Amino acid sequence: MASTTSSRLINAVARITRAALSKELAAHVNEELGRQIVARANQTISFIVDEYSGVAGFTKVAPKPMPGPNSAALELAMSLVATANLAVRSDNLRNELSKIAGQITEKAYENAGLRPE
């Protein structure tokens, strides 16, 4: 089971990284194509954020044993930050991955009913 969880996490980090890279790539193509690339990347990122943050309708993440944010969401966010800080040289990509990690964390807390005041 742990192997499946690890594989799933690695896959999510890779998918988000590819989406963030495609957003960076979009800056180097014609404007219309760039908009399409960014829109598709944002859809991919939103899907993964929802999947890991416990949004209703996504049942792939195991139920949490106690109130609080979904631990899978926080694990994904931390993995993205680690990837950004340890393996990425591009400032733009590092910032994009960190921004997405923040989105995942905020959504996880919101879906757990733990919004900051």
Accessible surface in RSA format (square Angstrom, percent):
REM  Atomic radii and reference values for relative SASA: ProtOr
REM  Chains: A
REM  Algorithm: Lee & Richards
REM  Probe-radius: 1.40
REM  Slices: 20
REM RES _ NUM      All-atoms   Total-Side   Main-Chain    Non-polar    All polar
REM                ABS   REL    ABS   REL    ABS   REL    ABS   REL    ABS   REL
RES MET A   1   185.20  95.9 139.59  92.4  45.61 108.6 120.06 102.1  65.14  86.3
RES ALA A   2    79.56  73.2  67.98 104.9  11.58  26.3  74.11 104.4   5.45  14.4
RES SER A   3    84.24  71.2  73.39  98.0  10.84  25.0  47.79 101.8  36.45  51.1
RES THR A   4    88.44  62.9  83.41  84.6   5.03  12.0  57.17  76.8  31.27  47.3
RES THR A   5    63.16  44.9  60.11  60.9   3.05   7.3  46.85  62.9  16.30  24.6
RES SER A   6    56.77  48.0  54.03  72.1   2.75   6.3  25.39  54.1  31.38  44.0
RES SER A   7    64.86  54.8  57.41  76.6   7.45  17.2  33.86  72.1  31.00  43.4
RES ARG A   8    63.20  26.5  56.60  28.9   6.60  15.7  48.28  66.0  14.92   9.0
RES LEU A   9    22.03  12.3  22.03  15.8   0.00   0.0  22.03  15.5   0.00   0.0
RES ILE A  10   118.88  67.6 116.34  86.7   2.54   6.1 118.16  85.1   0.72   1.9
RES ASN A  11    73.44  50.6  69.46  67.1   3.98   9.6  17.63  42.4  55.81  53.9
RES ALA A  12     0.64   0.6   0.62   1.0   0.02   0.0   0.62   0.9   0.02   0.0
RES VAL A  13    19.71  13.0  19.71  17.8   0.00   0.0  19.71  17.1   0.00   0.0
RES ALA A  14    37.35  34.3  30.43  47.0   6.93  15.8  36.83  51.9   0.53   1.4
RES ARG A  15    64.77  27.2  62.08  31.6   2.69   6.4  21.92  30.0  42.85  26.0
RES ILE A  16     0.00   0.0   0.00   0.0   0.00   0.0   0.00   0.0   0.00   0.0
RES THR A  17    24.53  17.4  24.53  24.9   0.00   0.0  23.83  32.0   0.70   1.1
RES ARG A  18   138.74  58.3 134.10  68.4   4.64  11.0  68.47  93.6  70.27  42.6
RES ALA A  19     7.25   6.7   1.57   2.4   5.68  12.9   6.69   9.4   0.56   1.5
RES ALA A  20     1.82   1.7   0.00   0.0   1.82   4.1   0.00   0.0   1.82   4.8
RES LEU A  21    82.63  46.0  79.56  56.9   3.07   7.7  79.81  56.1   2.82   7.6
RES SER A  22    31.15  26.3  28.26  37.7   2.90   6.7  27.62  58.8   3.53   4.9
RES LYS A  23    41.43  20.2  31.77  19.5   9.66  23.0  21.87  19.7  19.55  20.8
RES GLU A  24    56.51  32.4  47.07  35.6   9.43  22.5  25.04  48.4  31.46  25.7
RES LEU A  25    99.62  55.5  95.80  68.5   3.82   9.6  99.19  69.7   0.43   1.1
RES ALA A  26     8.76   8.1   2.58   4.0   6.18  14.0   2.89   4.1   5.86  15.5
RES ALA A  27    83.83  77.1  43.85  67.7  39.98  90.9  56.49  79.5  27.34  72.4
RES HIS A  28   144.75  79.1 109.84  76.3  34.91  89.3  79.23  81.7  65.52  76.2
RES VAL A  29    52.14  34.3  26.62  24.1  25.52  61.5  37.24  32.4  14.90  40.4
RES ASN A  30    99.61  68.7  81.94  79.2  17.68  42.6  47.45 114.2  52.17  50.4
RES GLU A  31   131.80  75.7 115.39  87.3  16.41  39.1  52.04 100.7  79.75  65.1
RES GLU A  32    86.95  49.9  84.82  64.2   2.14   5.1  50.43  97.5  36.52  29.8
RES LEU A  33    75.90  42.3  74.08  53.0   1.82   4.6  75.24  52.8   0.65   1.8
RES GLY A  34     6.01   7.4   0.00   N/A   6.01   7.4   6.01  16.5   0.00   0.0
RES ARG A  35   130.45  54.8 121.92  62.2   8.53  20.3  72.14  98.6  58.31  35.3
RES GLN A  36    99.61  55.7  90.88  66.4   8.73  20.8  36.31  77.3  63.30  48.0
RES ILE A  37    36.48  20.8  31.94  23.8   4.54  10.9  35.65  25.7   0.83   2.2
RES VAL A  38    49.05  32.3  49.05  44.4   0.00   0.0  49.05  42.6   0.00   0.0
RES ALA A  39    52.72  48.5  45.52  70.2   7.20  16.4  51.63  72.7   1.09   2.9
RES ARG A  40   167.83  70.5 166.39  84.8   1.44   3.4  47.17  64.5 120.66  73.1
RES ALA A  41     4.05   3.7   0.06   0.1   3.99   9.1   3.58   5.0   0.47   1.2
RES ASN A  42    60.81  41.9  58.58  56.6   2.23   5.4  23.75  57.2  37.05  35.8
RES GLN A  43   117.21  65.5 107.62  78.7   9.59  22.8  43.15  91.9  74.06  56.2
RES THR A  44    42.69  30.4  36.87  37.4   5.83  13.9  25.57  34.3  17.12  25.9
RES ILE A  45     7.80   4.4   7.80   5.8   0.00   0.0   7.80   5.6   0.00   0.0
RES SER A  46    59.94  50.6  56.27  75.1   3.67   8.4  28.46  60.6  31.48  44.1
RES PHE A  47    89.74  44.9  85.07  52.7   4.67  12.2  89.25  54.1   0.48   1.4
RES ILE A  48     0.00   0.0   0.00   0.0   0.00   0.0   0.00   0.0   0.00   0.0
RES VAL A  49     7.27   4.8   7.27   6.6   0.00   0.0   7.27   6.3   0.00   0.0
RES ASP A  50    28.97  20.3  28.97  28.8   0.00   0.0   0.05   0.1  28.92  28.8
RES GLU A  51     7.44   4.3   7.04   5.3   0.40   0.9   0.03   0.1   7.41   6.1
RES TYR A  52     5.42   2.5   5.42   3.1   0.00   0.0   4.26   3.2   1.16   1.4
RES SER A  53     0.82   0.7   0.00   0.0   0.82   1.9   0.00   0.0   0.82   1.2
RES GLY A  54    38.35  47.3   0.00   N/A  38.35  47.3  18.42  50.5  19.93  44.6
RES VAL A  55    37.51  24.7  34.86  31.6   2.65   6.4  36.42  31.6   1.08   2.9
RES ALA A  56    97.82  89.9  68.29 105.4  29.53  67.2  79.26 111.6  18.57  49.2
RES GLY A  57    76.54  94.4   0.00   N/A  76.54  94.4  37.85 103.9  38.69  86.7
RES PHE A  58    54.25  27.1  37.64  23.3  16.61  43.2  39.03  23.7  15.22  43.6
RES THR A  59   126.83  90.2  99.24 100.6  27.59  65.8  72.65  97.6  54.19  81.9
RES LYS A  60   133.40  65.1 104.15  63.9  29.25  69.7  76.05  68.5  57.35  61.1
RES VAL A  61    20.88  13.7   8.31   7.5  12.57  30.3   9.29   8.1  11.59  31.4
RES ALA A  62    71.20  65.5  52.95  81.7  18.25  41.5  59.72  84.1  11.48  30.4
RES PRO A  63   128.40  93.6 101.23  92.3  27.17  98.8 112.67  93.0  15.73  97.8
RES LYS A  64    86.62  42.3  62.57  38.4  24.06  57.3  31.98  28.8  54.64  58.2
RES PRO A  65   127.41  92.9  83.89  76.5  43.52 158.2  96.81  79.9  30.60 190.2
RES MET A  66   132.28  68.5 124.03  82.1   8.24  19.6  92.33  78.5  39.94  52.9
RES PRO A  67   127.08  92.6 102.94  93.8  24.14  87.7 110.50  91.2  16.57 103.0
RES GLY A  68    10.10  12.5   0.00   N/A  10.10  12.5   9.37  25.7   0.73   1.6
RES PRO A  69    28.00  20.4  17.21  15.7  10.79  39.2  17.21  14.2  10.79  67.1
RES ASN A  70    14.78  10.2  14.03  13.6   0.76   1.8   2.47   5.9  12.31  11.9
RES SER A  71    83.90  70.9  79.46 106.1   4.44  10.2  47.84 101.9  36.06  50.5
RES ALA A  72    19.99  18.4  16.96  26.2   3.02   6.9  19.90  28.0   0.09   0.2
RES ALA A  73     0.00   0.0   0.00   0.0   0.00   0.0   0.00   0.0   0.00   0.0
RES LEU A  74    43.28  24.1  43.11  30.8   0.17   0.4  43.28  30.4   0.00   0.0
RES GLU A  75    72.28  41.5  71.98  54.5   0.30   0.7  21.96  42.5  50.32  41.1
RES LEU A  76     0.00   0.0   0.00   0.0   0.00   0.0   0.00   0.0   0.00   0.0
RES ALA A  77     4.77   4.4   4.64   7.2   0.12   0.3   4.77   6.7   0.00   0.0
RES MET A  78   124.67  64.6 118.56  78.5   6.10  14.5  80.25  68.2  44.42  58.8
RES SER A  79    28.89  24.4  22.50  30.0   6.39  14.7  14.06  29.9  14.83  20.8
RES LEU A  80     0.00   0.0   0.00   0.0   0.00   0.0   0.00   0.0   0.00   0.0
RES VAL A  81    57.75  38.0  57.75  52.3   0.00   0.0  57.75  50.2   0.00   0.0
RES ALA A  82    44.25  40.7  37.91  58.5   6.34  14.4  44.18  62.2   0.06   0.2
RES THR A  83    37.70  26.8  32.13  32.6   5.57  13.3  22.12  29.7  15.58  23.6
RES ALA A  84     0.00   0.0   0.00   0.0   0.00   0.0   0.00   0.0   0.00   0.0
RES ASN A  85    91.63  63.2  64.37  62.2  27.26  65.6  20.78  50.0  70.85  68.5
RES LEU A  86   155.06  86.4 118.68  84.9  36.38  91.5 121.84  85.6  33.22  89.4
RES ALA A  87    78.67  72.3  43.34  66.9  35.32  80.3  52.58  74.1  26.08  69.1
RES VAL A  88    18.21  12.0   8.81   8.0   9.40  22.6  11.36   9.9   6.86  18.6
RES ARG A  89   229.75  96.5 204.31 104.2  25.44  60.6  80.58 110.1 149.17  90.4
RES SER A  90    39.86  33.7  27.29  36.4  12.57  29.0  33.56  71.5   6.31   8.8
RES ASP A  91    91.83  64.3  86.27  85.9   5.56  13.1  27.37  64.4  64.46  64.3
RES ASN A  92   104.47  72.0  96.49  93.2   7.99  19.2  17.40  41.9  87.08  84.2
RES LEU A  93    12.72   7.1  11.42   8.2   1.30   3.3  12.72   8.9   0.00   0.0
RES ARG A  94    61.12  25.7  61.12  31.2   0.00   0.0  16.83  23.0  44.29  26.8
RES ASN A  95    96.86  66.8  91.08  88.0   5.78  13.9  26.81  64.5  70.05  67.7
RES GLU A  96    28.31  16.3  26.19  19.8   2.12   5.1   9.30  18.0  19.02  15.5
RES LEU A  97     0.00   0.0   0.00   0.0   0.00   0.0   0.00   0.0   0.00   0.0
RES SER A  98    43.78  37.0  35.60  47.5   8.18  18.8  27.71  59.0  16.07  22.5
RES LYS A  99   111.62  54.5  98.62  60.5  13.00  31.0  71.22  64.1  40.41  43.0
RES ILE A 100     1.11   0.6   1.11   0.8   0.00   0.0   1.11   0.8   0.00   0.0
RES ALA A 101     3.12   2.9   2.83   4.4   0.29   0.7   3.12   4.4   0.00   0.0
RES GLY A 102    32.04  39.5   0.00   N/A  32.04  39.5  31.26  85.8   0.78   1.7
RES GLN A 103    75.49  42.2  69.99  51.2   5.50  13.1  31.00  66.0  44.48  33.7
RES ILE A 104     0.00   0.0   0.00   0.0   0.00   0.0   0.00   0.0   0.00   0.0
RES THR A 105    44.49  31.6  44.49  45.1   0.00   0.0  36.03  48.4   8.46  12.8
RES GLU A 106   116.02  66.6 111.11  84.1   4.91  11.7  37.64  72.8  78.38  64.0
RES LYS A 107    66.25  32.3  65.21  40.0   1.04   2.5  34.56  31.1  31.69  33.8
RES ALA A 108     1.17   1.1   0.00   0.0   1.17   2.7   0.01   0.0   1.16   3.1
RES TYR A 109    80.98  37.8  80.98  46.1   0.00   0.0  44.32  33.3  36.66  45.2
RES GLU A 110    77.06  44.2  64.05  48.5  13.01  31.0   7.38  14.3  69.69  56.9
RES ASN A 111    67.18  46.3  33.60  32.5  33.58  80.9  10.82  26.0  56.36  54.5
RES ALA A 112    25.13  23.1   0.55   0.8  24.58  55.9   5.99   8.4  19.14  50.7
RES GLY A 113    62.70  77.3   0.00   N/A  62.70  77.3  33.84  92.9  28.86  64.6
RES LEU A 114    81.09  45.2  69.80  49.9  11.30  28.4  75.08  52.7   6.02  16.2
RES ARG A 115   166.04  69.7 150.14  76.5  15.90  37.8  47.45  64.8 118.59  71.9
RES PRO A 116   123.63  90.1  93.49  85.2  30.15 109.6 104.66  86.4  18.97 117.9
RES GLU A 117   217.38 124.8 140.48 106.3  76.90 183.1  91.59 177.2 125.79 102.7
END  Absolute sums over single chains surface
CHAIN  1 A     7397.7       6099.4       1298.3       4359.2       3038.5
END  Absolute sums over all chains
TOTAL          7397.7       6099.4       1298.3       4359.2       3038.5
